[in-house]
Amino acid sequence: MSFSDREILETIRMVELETLDIRTTTLGISLFDCADPDLESACEKVYAKVVHHGRDLVRVAESIAADYGVPIVNKRIAVTPIAWIGAASGAEDLSPFAKALDAAAAEVGIDFIGGYSAYVEKGFTRADRALIDSIPQALAATQRVCSSIVLASTKAGINMDAVARFSAIVKETAARTAAQGGIGCAKLVCFANAVADNPFVAGAHMGIGEPETVLNVGVSGPGVVRSALQRLGPDADLLAVAETIKRMSFKISRVGELVGREAARRLGTVFGIVDVSLAPTPAAGDSVAEILELIGVEMTGAPGTTAALALLTDAVKKGGAMASSSVGGLSGAFIPVSEDAGMIRAVEAGALSLAKLEAMTAVCSVGLDMVAIPGDTPASTIAGIIADEMAIGVVNHKTTAVRIIPVPGKKAGEKVEWGGLLGTAIVQDPGRFGCEVFHRRSGRIPAPLQSYRN
Amino acid sequence: MARRFLTAEDVRRANAAEIVVEEGTVVTPQALEAAEQAGVAIRSGAGAWKEPAPDRGPDAQTTRQRLPHLPEPHDNPTLESAAVVTAVGKNRPGVLAAITAKIAEQKGNVNDVSQKVVEGYFHMILTVELEPGASFDAFKTALECMSSPADFAVRVMNERIFRFMHRV
């Protein structure tokens, strides 16, 4: 088959100049067979199984990257929620599992492992409670472990007791990692309508209904979409904008499909899904905010931002759906504030408030992500922010998440540097009004009417 | 289903000079350590236990059969392994010859060449068919090793990525 020079150069330009990459190849490993009444034995099994299956992941990903010339930035592992595995042990403190996961991740040479998780949207089992209570300790004592807790779903409603507990855990996790700007919270996320095949940390885990092992791929490429829109110019109408994004998303997702097939073949496992998400990084040009600005808002957060983001997310999904029959995960556009240079600029300029960000999450693929707030924000206010975000997900049948960092010792407007992929954040103002009474009521917000579809 | 793991606790409980595990059992590092300390031999089948190849689960087997049947953007099923070679650098006599000679040495068959020279710099794109069964890795390494900062840079990519991106 022959290609035109233009086609060949387009692919090379995407990789070389527009930071097209495979953001993550994530190996899901079921840990159900690791449950054991003896905590120590269970942890041994967890370590052994993760290492046994994960050993080849980095080598395979690197060989694919070399063959196809597309960088595979992250290699990660997602496991069955530890609350389900730890339950048999009856232990009060499940953090030894976190240490086993951390050691296994180090052994196989990966930077993050997801699955220190629990599903509590309707209530707690003893193990769920033990897991949640041990999160601050687990995240402070490990480097690579990520934790995710499901607090709400369209089917179950919002477990406000869990929201309250989670908010306290967020504060405690920040306090335990105060010296590093509360960085522990960057590895801690809560969900409404969590997806069981999400390949992206911090929310990656292997939910119910997944096979023994599975390879999921997360593609990226805000830089590619941004450049295409730049070439399109400011005079094209919105249908042309949507069409351009869709075409680029198709091409990006095809790379994901190819890498997913190949990685599954080389690892001898199941090819799960391609998560078609525009995931920004702090690198220049690799920004979702800049795409919104090219669509036509003066600065991210200005009026029109939510509509532009809705167009973007939808076009990304449509292009991806044509490119792969296995689109899954979160698929859409991520808006992690501290990880996107354009978002940071918008917060700094006063264009992007927390309230506007919340509105944007109603149409993006995830939620309030990597948002810094003052360290002295009361737990009740954090619970209110989380509950609002969960409500958006529950009512709209979509996944929403909150990854929020109350930075110890910092006030609104101050800057915090986390470095690396986590980037820089400007501490945002959650406002001076609270929700004490709402917080104190506790209980559950019932499932909305639209959940009764049976 | 057989036992899937052997833990240190299992070794202590067995209290025997030898433990025989079934094929495919994963022995934890702690179990190996405990066995060594206690002078216990862990056997599987005829010999000492060796870490088995990972059993990726019941779906993995069927996936192995199904994966090759997923439709590919492909119009020539015999073209299993092909590469796109691009090179850029300062133009000098013999550049194309040097690159194609290396391709021939690797038993590659050039299907398509395009070259342009702009202000003393050349840019070249070659589509190369590899021999059936030839190693893509070896081809890529041989070609990319020709790169030198003073002369020209060569990049080799599997042709499949272009098919996936530009054909449906």
Boltz contact constraints between the chains, C-beta under 6 A:
constraints:
  - contact:
      token1: [A, 1]
      token2: [B, 75]
      max_distance: 6.0
  - contact:
      token1: [A, 2]
      token2: [B, 112]
      max_distance: 6.0
  - contact:
      token1: [A, 3]
      token2: [B, 162]
      max_distance: 6.0
  - contact:
      token1: [A, 5]
      token2: [B, 114]
      max_distance: 6.0
  - contact:
      token1: [A, 5]
      token2: [B, 125]
      max_distance: 6.0
  - contact:
      token1: [A, 7]
      token2: [B, 166]
      max_distance: 6.0
  - contact:
      token1: [A, 8]
      token2: [B, 84]
      max_distance: 6.0
  - contact:
      token1: [A, 8]
      token2: [B, 125]
      max_distance: 6.0
  - contact:
      token1: [A, 11]
      token2: [B, 162]
      max_distance: 6.0
  - contact:
      token1: [A, 11]
      token2: [B, 165]
      max_distance: 6.0
  - contact:
      token1: [A, 33]
      token2: [B, 4]
      max_distance: 6.0
  - contact:
      token1: [A, 38]
      token2: [B, 9]
      max_distance: 6.0
  - contact:
      token1: [A, 41]
      token2: [B, 7]
      max_distance: 6.0
  - contact:
      token1: [A, 41]
      token2: [B, 9]
      max_distance: 6.0
  - contact:
      token1: [A, 44]
      token2: [B, 7]
      max_distance: 6.0
  - contact:
      token1: [A, 44]
      token2: [B, 28]
      max_distance: 6.0
  - contact:
      token1: [A, 44]
      token2: [B, 30]
      max_distance: 6.0
  - contact:
      token1: [A, 45]
      token2: [B, 5]
      max_distance: 6.0
  - contact:
      token1: [A, 48]
      token2: [B, 26]
      max_distance: 6.0
  - contact:
      token1: [A, 48]
      token2: [B, 28]
      max_distance: 6.0
  - contact:
      token1: [A, 52]
      token2: [B, 26]
      max_distance: 6.0
  - contact:
      token1: [A, 52]
      token2: [B, 54]
      max_distance: 6.0
  - contact:
      token1: [A, 53]
      token2: [B, 54]
      max_distance: 6.0
  - contact:
      token1: [A, 67]
      token2: [B, 136]
      max_distance: 6.0
  - contact:
      token1: [A, 67]
      token2: [B, 158]
      max_distance: 6.0
  - contact:
      token1: [A, 68]
      token2: [B, 158]
      max_distance: 6.0
  - contact:
      token1: [A, 68]
      token2: [B, 161]
      max_distance: 6.0
  - contact:
      token1: [A, 69]
      token2: [B, 157]
      max_distance: 6.0
  - contact:
      token1: [A, 211]
      token2: [B, 57]
      max_distance: 6.0
  - contact:
      token1: [A, 211]
      token2: [B, 59]
      max_distance: 6.0
  - contact:
      token1: [A, 212]
      token2: [B, 57]
      max_distance: 6.0
  - contact:
      token1: [A, 213]
      token2: [B, 56]
      max_distance: 6.0
  - contact:
      token1: [A, 213]
      token2: [B, 57]
      max_distance: 6.0
  - contact:
      token1: [A, 251]
      token2: [B, 165]
      max_distance: 6.0
  - contact:
      token1: [A, 254]
      token2: [B, 164]
      max_distance: 6.0
  - contact:
      token1: [A, 254]
      token2: [B, 165]
      max_distance: 6.0
  - contact:
      token1: [A, 258]
      token2: [B, 164]
      max_distance: 6.0
  - contact:
      token1: [A, 265]
      token2: [B, 67]
      max_distance: 6.0
  - contact:
      token1: [A, 268]
      token2: [B, 56]
      max_distance: 6.0
  - contact:
      token1: [A, 268]
      token2: [B, 60]
      max_distance: 6.0
  - contact:
      token1: [A, 269]
      token2: [B, 56]
      max_distance: 6.0
  - contact:
      token1: [A, 269]
      token2: [B, 60]
      max_distance: 6.0
  - contact:
      token1: [A, 270]
      token2: [B, 59]
      max_distance: 6.0
  - contact:
      token1: [A, 270]
      token2: [B, 60]
      max_distance: 6.0
  - contact:
      token1: [A, 270]
      token2: [B, 63]
      max_distance: 6.0
